[in-house]
Amino acid sequence: MTKYQQTANPNATNSELDAKTILQRGIETPELLVSLTEEQISTILYIMEGYIVNSDDTNDEQFNEDVDNIFEKLETAVDIHYAELDALTNINPEPFITGFHD
């Protein structure tokens, strides 16, 4: 049995990296359920904002759409979380009367 092996160029240029092809299988990309804390979401958004400010990719329409969608989903998740917390804390329980039992 012949074993073929080749090492990757550790000093690959952008043109060599651009030459790689991504295969599309024709299957829609599924959404993955991920559990993140508010702090983790905040960190992701902060890093993305910093990247966008210094990025040349802002002329790429698909990139901008992806970034907008990610921001919307993450910010919406945090908003929903706080709305649920507010709903829980705004529940007015019946007052407890000491010594009164049904």
N, CA, C and O of each residue as an XYZ file, in Angstrom:
408
protein
N       0.841     -1.157      0.000
C       0.000      0.000      0.000
C       0.899      1.236      0.000
O       1.810      1.353      0.820
N       0.634      2.146     -0.918
C       1.418      3.360     -1.033
C       0.768      4.457     -0.212
O      -0.437      4.692     -0.301
N       1.581      5.119      0.584
C       1.070      6.204      1.408
C       1.575      7.516      0.824
O       2.780      7.730      0.692
N       0.638      8.387      0.478
C       0.990      9.694     -0.058
C       0.837     10.724      1.045
O      -0.167     10.747      1.758
N       1.839     11.573      1.177
C       1.787     12.592      2.218
C       2.496     13.842      1.715
O       3.534     13.766      1.057
N       1.917     14.990      2.037
C       2.520     16.253      1.662
C       2.326     17.235      2.810
O       1.257     17.282      3.417
N       3.346     18.007      3.103
C       3.222     18.977      4.183
C       2.734     20.301      3.612
O       3.004     20.633      2.458
N       2.012     21.052      4.438
C       1.489     22.347      4.024
C       2.599     23.385      4.054
O       3.528     23.297      4.858
N       2.494     24.358      3.179
C       3.446     25.451      3.141
C       3.214     26.339      4.360
O       2.154     26.957      4.468
N       4.174     26.419      5.278
C       3.963     27.240      6.470
C       3.966     28.736      6.175
O       3.545     29.537      7.010
N       4.438     29.112      4.999
C       4.503     30.514      4.606
C       3.600     30.766      3.399
O       4.001     31.419      2.436
N       2.398     30.250      3.464
C       1.473     30.375      2.343
C       1.136     31.839      2.093
O       0.926     32.617      3.024
N       1.091     32.189      0.822
C       0.720     33.557      0.460
C      -0.797     33.630      0.333
O      -1.474     32.603      0.294
N      -1.321     34.839      0.269
C      -2.761     34.999      0.093
C      -3.245     34.342     -1.176
O      -4.337     33.775     -1.196
N      -2.448     34.403     -2.254
C      -2.885     33.787     -3.504
C      -3.001     32.278     -3.358
O      -3.892     31.660     -3.940
N      -2.096     31.681     -2.576
C      -2.197     30.244     -2.343
C      -3.416     29.915     -1.499
O      -4.085     28.907     -1.728
N      -3.706     30.768     -0.522
C      -4.880     30.546      0.317
C      -6.163     30.781     -0.477
O      -7.144     30.059     -0.298
N      -6.162     31.788     -1.355
C      -7.340     32.089     -2.170
C      -7.630     30.981     -3.173
O      -8.764     30.839     -3.632
N      -6.607     30.192     -3.518
C      -6.789     29.148     -4.515
C      -7.570     27.952     -3.983
O      -8.023     27.110     -4.757
N      -7.726     27.877     -2.691
C      -8.472     26.761     -2.110
C      -9.950     26.924     -2.424
O     -10.471     28.039     -2.406
N     -10.614     25.842     -2.705
C     -12.018     25.865     -3.078
C     -12.863     25.305     -1.945
O     -12.530     24.274     -1.359
N     -13.946     25.982     -1.644
C     -14.893     25.494     -0.643
C     -16.010     24.770     -1.389
O     -16.647     25.343     -2.273
N     -16.240     23.529     -1.035
C     -17.271     22.747     -1.705
C     -18.620     23.011     -1.056
O     -18.752     22.986      0.167
N     -19.605     23.260     -1.881
C     -20.969     23.459     -1.415
C     -21.747     22.187     -1.736
O     -21.717     21.717     -2.873
N     -22.432     21.635     -0.767
C     -23.154     20.381     -0.966
C     -24.600     20.588     -1.391
O     -25.303     19.615     -1.661
N     -25.049     21.804     -1.453
C     -26.432     22.045     -1.834
C     -27.408     21.881     -0.679
O     -28.622     21.937     -0.871
N     -26.877     21.679      0.518
C     -27.724     21.541      1.706
C     -27.695     22.875      2.432
O     -26.629     23.453      2.646
N     -28.867     23.358      2.807
C     -28.943     24.630      3.516
C     -28.212     24.524      4.850
O     -28.302     23.513      5.546
N     -27.500     25.569      5.187
C     -26.749     25.591      6.436
C     -27.723     25.621      7.612
O     -28.542     26.535      7.710
N     -27.646     24.634      8.504
C     -28.567     24.615      9.648
C     -28.149     25.621     10.705
O     -26.967     25.935     10.844
N     -29.123     26.121     11.446
C     -28.816     26.977     12.581
C     -28.487     26.080     13.762
O     -29.188     25.102     14.022
N     -27.433     26.411     14.466
C     -27.001     25.626     15.610
C     -27.438     26.319     16.891
O     -27.365     27.543     17.000
N     -27.887     25.541     17.845
C     -28.271     26.080     19.146
C     -27.025     26.139     20.015
O     -26.361     25.125     20.233
N     -26.713     27.324     20.507
C     -25.509     27.536     21.304
C     -25.899     28.256     22.586
O     -26.681     29.206     22.558
N     -25.365     27.814     23.686
C     -25.616     28.474     24.973
C     -24.439     29.371     25.295
O     -23.313     28.902     25.463
N     -24.710     30.673     25.381
C     -23.687     31.652     25.722
C     -24.196     32.521     26.856
O     -25.396     32.766     26.975
N     -23.275     32.985     27.689
C     -23.664     33.923     28.728
C     -23.769     35.312     28.110
O     -23.298     35.551     26.998
N     -24.393     36.220     28.850
C     -24.495     37.600     28.372
C     -23.100     38.193     28.175
O     -22.871     38.931     27.217
N     -22.173     37.878     29.069
C     -20.814     38.385     28.959
C     -20.132     37.859     27.698
O     -19.405     38.597     27.033
N     -20.359     36.597     27.368
C     -19.766     36.030     26.155
C     -20.344     36.694     24.906
O     -19.608     36.997     23.967
N     -21.654     36.918     24.894
C     -22.283     37.600     23.762
C     -21.733     39.015     23.647
O     -21.439     39.479     22.545
N     -21.596     39.693     24.762
C     -21.056     41.045     24.759
C     -19.635     41.063     24.206
O     -19.282     41.957     23.437
N     -18.825     40.093     24.586
C     -17.451     40.006     24.090
C     -17.430     39.787     22.582
O     -16.653     40.424     21.871
N     -18.277     38.893     22.096
C     -18.344     38.621     20.657
C     -18.728     39.889     19.896
O     -18.098     40.224     18.894
N     -19.752     40.589     20.363
C     -20.191     41.810     19.691
C     -19.109     42.884     19.733
O     -18.905     43.596     18.750
N     -18.420     43.004     20.855
C     -17.352     43.990     21.003
C     -16.216     43.711     20.012
O     -15.719     44.627     19.357
N     -15.814     42.454     19.909
C     -14.738     42.077     18.988
C     -15.168     42.302     17.546
O     -14.386     42.784     16.727
N     -16.408     41.955     17.240
C     -16.901     42.159     15.870
C     -16.924     43.642     15.506
O     -16.553     44.016     14.393
N     -17.359     44.485     16.442
C     -17.376     45.929     16.181
C     -15.966     46.441     15.909
O     -15.756     47.235     14.992
N     -15.004     45.989     16.702
C     -13.613     46.391     16.501
C     -13.071     45.926     15.169
O     -12.309     46.643     14.520
N     -13.458     44.724     14.753
C     -13.008     44.196     13.474
C     -13.599     44.999     12.325
O     -12.901     45.324     11.365
N     -14.873     45.315     12.424
C     -15.562     46.024     11.341
C     -14.955     47.407     11.131
O     -14.793     47.845      9.991
N     -14.620     48.097     12.217
C     -14.058     49.442     12.116
C     -12.753     49.421     11.309
O     -12.497     50.338     10.530
N     -11.939     48.397     11.488
C     -10.627     48.319     10.841
C     -10.600     47.372      9.645
O      -9.521     46.956      9.223
N     -11.744     47.027      9.096
C     -11.807     46.002      8.060
C     -11.956     46.590      6.662
O     -12.590     47.626      6.458
N     -11.349     45.891      5.713
C     -11.539     46.221      4.300
C     -12.721     45.458      3.721
O     -13.094     45.672      2.568
N     -13.311     44.568      4.513
C     -14.408     43.727      4.036
C     -15.739     44.458      3.977
O     -16.732     43.884      3.530
N     -15.786     45.720      4.420
C     -17.060     46.418      4.495
C     -17.674     46.692      3.128
O     -18.843     47.069      3.041
N     -16.905     46.508      2.065
C     -17.447     46.654      0.711
C     -18.087     45.359      0.214
O     -18.739     45.346     -0.830
N     -17.902     44.285      0.953
C     -18.453     42.980      0.592
C     -19.887     42.894      1.101
O     -20.121     42.850      2.309
N     -20.843     42.870      0.179
C     -22.262     42.887      0.548
C     -22.661     41.678      1.385
O     -23.417     41.820      2.347
N     -22.168     40.495      1.037
C     -22.495     39.274      1.792
C     -21.933     39.355      3.204
O     -22.593     38.958      4.164
N     -20.710     39.871      3.332
C     -20.092     40.035      4.648
C     -20.929     40.963      5.513
O     -21.210     40.648      6.670
N     -21.326     42.101      4.966
C     -22.136     43.065      5.722
C     -23.464     42.462      6.152
O     -23.923     42.696      7.270
N     -24.080     41.687      5.268
C     -25.351     41.045      5.601
C     -25.162     40.024      6.724
O     -25.968     39.955      7.652
N     -24.089     39.232      6.633
C     -23.804     38.244      7.682
C     -23.579     38.919      9.029
O     -24.106     38.470     10.047
N     -22.793     40.002      9.037
C     -22.511     40.718     10.281
C     -23.799     41.289     10.871
O     -24.042     41.171     12.073
N     -24.621     41.906     10.027
C     -25.890     42.466     10.503
C     -26.779     41.387     11.105
O     -27.404     41.602     12.143
N     -26.838     40.219     10.452
C     -27.667     39.117     10.956
C     -27.145     38.592     12.293
O     -27.931     38.285     13.190
N     -25.840     38.488     12.424
C     -25.251     38.003     13.681
C     -25.551     38.983     14.806
O     -25.962     38.582     15.895
N     -25.343     40.277     14.538
C     -25.647     41.289     15.554
C     -27.107     41.213     15.965
O     -27.422     41.237     17.155
N     -28.001     41.122     14.985
C     -29.432     41.091     15.288
C     -29.789     39.893     16.153
O     -30.522     40.033     17.133
N     -29.277     38.710     15.801
C     -29.619     37.503     16.560
C     -29.078     37.558     17.985
O     -29.776     37.205     18.936
N     -27.831     38.002     18.128
C     -27.246     38.041     19.472
C     -27.903     39.113     20.336
O     -28.193     38.871     21.508
N     -28.140     40.292     19.771
C     -28.785     41.345     20.543
C     -30.226     40.981     20.889
O     -30.701     41.294     21.981
N     -30.914     40.328     19.973
C     -32.287     39.894     20.230
C     -32.323     38.856     21.351
O     -33.217     38.882     22.197
N     -31.352     37.943     21.357
C     -31.298     36.921     22.414
C     -31.145     37.575     23.782
O     -31.792     37.159     24.743
N     -30.297     38.591     23.877
C     -30.112     39.290     25.152
C     -31.383     40.049     25.526
O     -31.798     40.033     26.685
N     -32.003     40.715     24.549
C     -33.247     41.453     24.813
C     -34.349     40.529     25.322
O     -35.066     40.876     26.260
N     -34.487     39.362     24.711
C     -35.506     38.388     25.127
C     -35.216     37.907     26.548
O     -36.130     37.758     27.359
N     -33.950     37.669     26.837
C     -33.559     37.224     28.180
C     -33.979     38.249     29.227
O     -34.556     37.890     30.253
N     -33.689     39.529     28.969
C     -34.062     40.560     29.940
C     -35.570     40.765     30.020
O     -36.091     41.073     31.092
N     -36.270     40.602     28.918
C     -37.734     40.715     28.948
C     -38.322     39.598     29.807
O     -39.268     39.823     30.561
N     -37.758     38.390     29.691
C     -38.232     37.269     30.508
C     -37.921     37.506     31.989
O     -38.748     37.206     32.850
N     -36.737     38.040     32.288
C     -36.395     38.349     33.683
C     -37.321     39.418     34.248
O     -37.774     39.313     35.388
N     -37.602     40.450     33.448
C     -38.519     41.502     33.896
C     -39.904     40.931     34.174
O     -40.547     41.295     35.159
N     -40.363     40.033     33.299
C     -41.685     39.427     33.490
C     -41.718     38.621     34.787
O     -42.715     38.640     35.509
N     -40.633     37.919     35.077
C     -40.583     37.122     36.311
C     -40.527     37.999     37.556
O     -41.150     37.680     38.568
N     -39.795     39.085     37.488
C     -39.658     39.941     38.672
C     -40.862     40.853     38.874
O     -41.040     41.408     39.958
N     -41.678     41.011     37.860
C     -42.853     41.875     37.974
C     -44.112     41.115     38.366
O     -45.202     41.685     38.419
N     -43.955     39.836     38.639
C     -45.098     39.057     39.108
C     -45.363     39.448     40.555
O     -44.468     39.374     41.397
N     -46.569     39.858     40.838
C     -46.928     40.269     42.195
C     -47.568     39.097     42.924
O     -48.734     38.780     42.689
N     -46.818     38.457     43.801
C     -47.398     37.336     44.544
C     -48.433     37.845     45.545
O     -48.386     38.991     45.992
N     -49.357     36.968     45.878
C     -50.354     37.339     46.877
C     -49.639     37.570     48.203
O     -48.710     36.841     48.552
N     -50.070     38.571     48.926
C     -49.383     38.851     50.202
C     -49.572     37.687     51.188
O     -50.617     37.037     51.216
N     -48.555     37.452     51.975
C     -48.582     36.381     52.974
C     -49.061     36.982     54.289
O     -48.499     37.950     54.802
N     -50.090     36.390     54.799
C     -50.645     36.877     56.072
C     -50.235     35.872     57.153
O     -50.623     34.705     57.117
N     -49.457     36.346     58.095
C     -48.973     35.499     59.180
C     -50.141     34.982     60.008
O     -51.015     35.749     60.412
N     -50.147     33.661     60.259
C     -51.186     33.063     61.077
C     -52.455     32.726     60.324
O     -53.384     32.187     60.926
N     -52.539     33.017     59.038
C     -53.741     32.702     58.271
C     -53.468     31.472     57.415
O     -52.520     31.451     56.631
N     -54.295     30.459     57.568
C     -54.137     29.236     56.782
C     -55.490     28.822     56.253
O     -56.514     29.015     56.908
N     -55.488     28.253     55.062
C     -56.755     27.756     54.469
C     -57.235     26.524     55.152
O     -58.275     25.979     54.784
